[in-house]
Amino acid sequence: MAKFTRTPISYQDPKERIHNFEEVCLGYTKEEAIQEAKRCIQCKKPTCVPSCPVNIDIPRFIKKIAEENFQEAAQILAEYSALPAVCGRVCPQEDQCEKTCILGRKGEPIAIGKLERFAADWAIENKLSLGKTNEKNGYKVAIIGSGPAGITCAGELAKEGYQVKIFEALHEPGGVLVYGIPEFRLPKEKIVKVEIENLKKLGVEVETNVIVGRTITVDEIFEEGYEAIFIGSGAGLPIFMNIPGENTNGVFSANEFLTRNNLMKAYRSDMDTPIKVGKTVAVVGGGNVAMDAARTAKRLGAEVHVIYRRTQSELPAREEEVENAIEEGIIFNFLTNPVEILADEKGWVKGIRCIKMELGDEDQSGRRRPVEIEGSEYEFEVETVIMALGTSPNPLIPRTTEGLDSDNRNRIKIIDENGQTTRKAIFAGGDNVTGSATVILAMGAGKEAAKAIDKYIMEKSLQTNN
């Protein structure tokens, strides 16, 4: 039965980890990784590969781990992914590659994500250089945003010989990887900064503190000699409930709360970044961002309640993150929805009024719609409320770029699956096209756009030279 049972992986003890921001999952040891890799039956027609948004040759890299050839395993990963150490940690493998693993039909699927993390970490620890680029072709491409979509697109184009420059609005590159995902899930110095440095080794230039649409416009970028532009600016505009009291002091969007803590290091005693949690925190929402905010607030010393209007089985967050949150003492208030945030005489949060819910008929998403139970309102004391209800793209770039269309939710319109927008030579992908989604889906969009940009520039070059 060993073939159908996943090799266990170690985690930091919950009683210890709620007092630090060190990584929770400790990863496989060399011996554990080899043992897990040997479970792979090397399917002739692997179903895991097409389930990966960047189409990693999964059986091939796992086979190399089983053979103890970790260098080649890492090199195979680098052929397909610009961020393997990141994806091994934060990708929802259980809903993608692992979900289609043949072994999962009779037991537990291969721990593809954990093996990806192992091989990528081995490459980092052994300072393995994986970047191979073609000779420079003389063409320039600009990338707006240094999140997963932008990093992937930039890396793919740099490998093809393009001169690539990334314009990043924040003071550090990485996008959601640095501002959104906590240190205990994704270490910044050990992983993210190393991946960014690998990108720079490919020749990619990164300019920070540039807000496209304000500091410089898309048209001004073209005037600097760029043949094409990829927009991977993400979705950083928070969504609120529009309930009474939402403007009270002590109400955060999850984006602001996590940015203060992750990018601006509010959790460190040697930093001056202000962040307030108090004794009790309510986090409204049930996705991965809600789990990140709740677990961060817990580590800052608060009792934390997650308020979610459906049941645990409908939580959109990854199962692993929910399990970790429960282990850490996060309190879940299911079938509950806020109706008002209560303020004290000085205008600070003092409590939250909620109403109990029940599940009614299915909605368009196929989930049962939550319905309010009349007369079930109740209040409890909190000092901070964090709204984790999702995000939408910032409308700045479409509004300042003629011919670049967006929809009523500020998502940039694309006219094909390769990221071509309504304006020639401008491509887009990731959360600013789809709305808030996953790291790996954004990477997939960046990869497809890079192919389309290469094709566009080469075809244009042929027409010009003929």
TAWOPE-V961661 format. One record per helix or strand of 3 or more residues. SS is the DSSP state (hx for helix, st for strand). FROM is the first residue (numbers start at 1). TO is the last residue. Records with the same first field share a line. If there is no record, write none. Layout:
SS: FROM-TO / FROM-TO
This chain:
hx: 2-4 / 14-17 / 30-37 / 49-51 / 58-66 / 70-80 / 84-90 / 93-95 / 98-100 / 102-105 / 112-125 / 148-159 / 176-179 / 188-201 / 218-223 / 254-262 / 288-299 / 312-314 / 319-327 / 396-399 / 431-434 / 439-465
st: 25-27 / 140-144 / 163-167 / 205-207 / 228-231 / 251-253 / 280-284 / 303-307 / 331-333 / 336-343 / 348-362 / 368-372 / 378-381 / 384-387 / 426-428
